[in-house]
Amino acid sequence: MYWLFLALAIVVEVAGTSCMKLSQGFSKLVPSVLVFLLYGVSFSFMILALKKIELGVAYAIWSGLGTALIALIGITWFQESVSLLKIVSILLIVVGVVGLHLSQTA
């Protein structure tokens, strides 16, 4: 259940971060409001996840997967640059997150 809260925190945080780009510097109302709303919801899920998941592990997974997902969204939806180094770096983040998850369950 607590891993589900962490997963939800990540997904909602990624949505909030995507809204940052869509807000165009807070010039668009709906995405600007969604940034704050989604970050509040994300932190709420994170707080619930921290009831059972170690802080260092939860935060590393939250920030690592969030970073990897945002990089992929930037490449696919916002036509940001892509390179072999960028892809390898994203994969290394994912490997690190898997390792942290395994360390928590071991």
Phi, psi and omega per residue, in radians:
M1 nan -0.729 -3.107
Y2 -1.230 -0.525 3.064
W3 -1.223 -0.555 3.062
L4 -1.135 -0.736 3.083
F5 -1.047 -0.726 3.119
L6 -1.122 -0.751 3.118
A7 -1.074 -0.746 3.107
L8 -1.127 -0.692 3.095
A9 -1.041 -0.707 -3.132
I10 -1.170 -0.851 -3.104
V11 -1.070 -0.770 -3.111
V12 -1.213 -0.656 3.095
E13 -1.118 -0.716 3.107
V14 -1.107 -0.697 3.080
A15 -1.098 -0.739 3.108
G16 -1.102 -0.729 3.121
T17 -1.162 -0.664 3.069
S18 -1.082 -0.650 3.100
C19 -1.142 -0.490 3.061
M20 -1.010 -0.807 3.137
K21 -1.135 -0.756 -3.109
L22 -1.193 -0.400 -3.107
S23 -1.263 -0.275 -3.136
Q24 0.878 1.012 3.097
G25 1.202 0.673 -3.121
F26 1.111 0.417 3.114
S27 -1.603 -0.204 3.095
K28 -1.959 2.163 -2.977
L29 -1.112 -0.948 -3.015
V30 -1.082 -0.892 3.107
P31 -1.094 -0.561 3.135
S32 -1.144 -0.774 3.106
V33 -1.158 -0.697 -3.136
L34 -1.096 -0.561 3.096
V35 -0.949 -0.916 -3.080
F36 -1.214 -0.715 3.132
L37 -1.101 -0.855 -3.087
L38 -1.181 -0.652 3.082
Y39 -1.148 -0.659 3.078
G40 -1.090 -0.756 3.102
V41 -1.139 -0.731 3.133
S42 -1.052 -0.826 3.124
F43 -1.104 -0.590 3.106
S44 -1.120 -0.779 3.081
F45 -1.118 -0.679 3.128
M46 -1.088 -0.741 3.111
I47 -1.035 -0.733 3.108
L48 -1.142 -0.707 3.133
A49 -1.100 -0.611 -3.078
L50 -1.257 -0.083 3.057
K51 -1.133 -0.495 -3.086
K52 -2.275 -0.283 -3.110
I53 -1.772 2.404 3.128
E54 -1.029 2.462 -3.083
L55 -0.986 -0.875 -3.101
G56 -1.071 -0.725 3.135
V57 -1.197 -0.829 -3.107
A58 -1.080 -0.785 -3.093
Y59 -1.197 -0.686 3.117
A60 -1.118 -0.725 3.111
I61 -1.181 -0.770 3.141
W62 -1.042 -0.864 -3.099
S63 -1.298 -0.654 -3.125
G64 -1.161 -0.893 3.133
L65 -1.182 -0.641 3.083
G66 -1.050 -0.778 3.117
T67 -1.088 -0.802 -3.138
A68 -1.102 -0.780 -3.139
L69 -1.142 -0.728 3.122
I70 -1.128 -0.670 3.095
A71 -1.081 -0.752 3.121
L72 -1.165 -0.686 3.087
I73 -1.129 -0.716 3.094
G74 -1.022 -0.734 -3.140
I75 -1.198 -0.808 -3.004
T76 -1.454 -0.712 -3.036
W77 -1.728 -0.561 -3.062
F78 -1.875 0.196 3.079
Q79 0.900 0.706 3.068
E80 -1.354 2.828 -3.056
S81 -1.113 2.644 3.091
V82 -2.321 2.463 3.095
S83 -2.550 2.901 3.100
L84 -1.057 -0.718 3.133
L85 -1.084 -0.694 3.121
K86 -1.128 -0.770 3.141
I87 -1.133 -0.790 3.119
V88 -1.081 -0.708 3.132
S89 -1.117 -0.724 3.076
I90 -1.084 -0.752 3.114
L91 -1.096 -0.643 3.100
L92 -1.154 -0.645 3.056
I93 -1.068 -0.807 -3.132
V94 -1.091 -0.737 3.100
V95 -1.061 -0.738 3.106
G96 -1.093 -0.718 3.121
V97 -1.127 -0.741 3.102
V98 -1.075 -0.750 3.108
G99 -1.061 -0.724 3.091
L100 -1.120 -0.729 3.103
H101 -1.074 -0.765 3.118
L102 -1.119 -0.616 3.128
S103 -1.193 -0.517 3.136
Q104 -1.296 -0.634 -3.063
T105 -1.563 -0.203 -3.113
A106 -1.359 nan nan
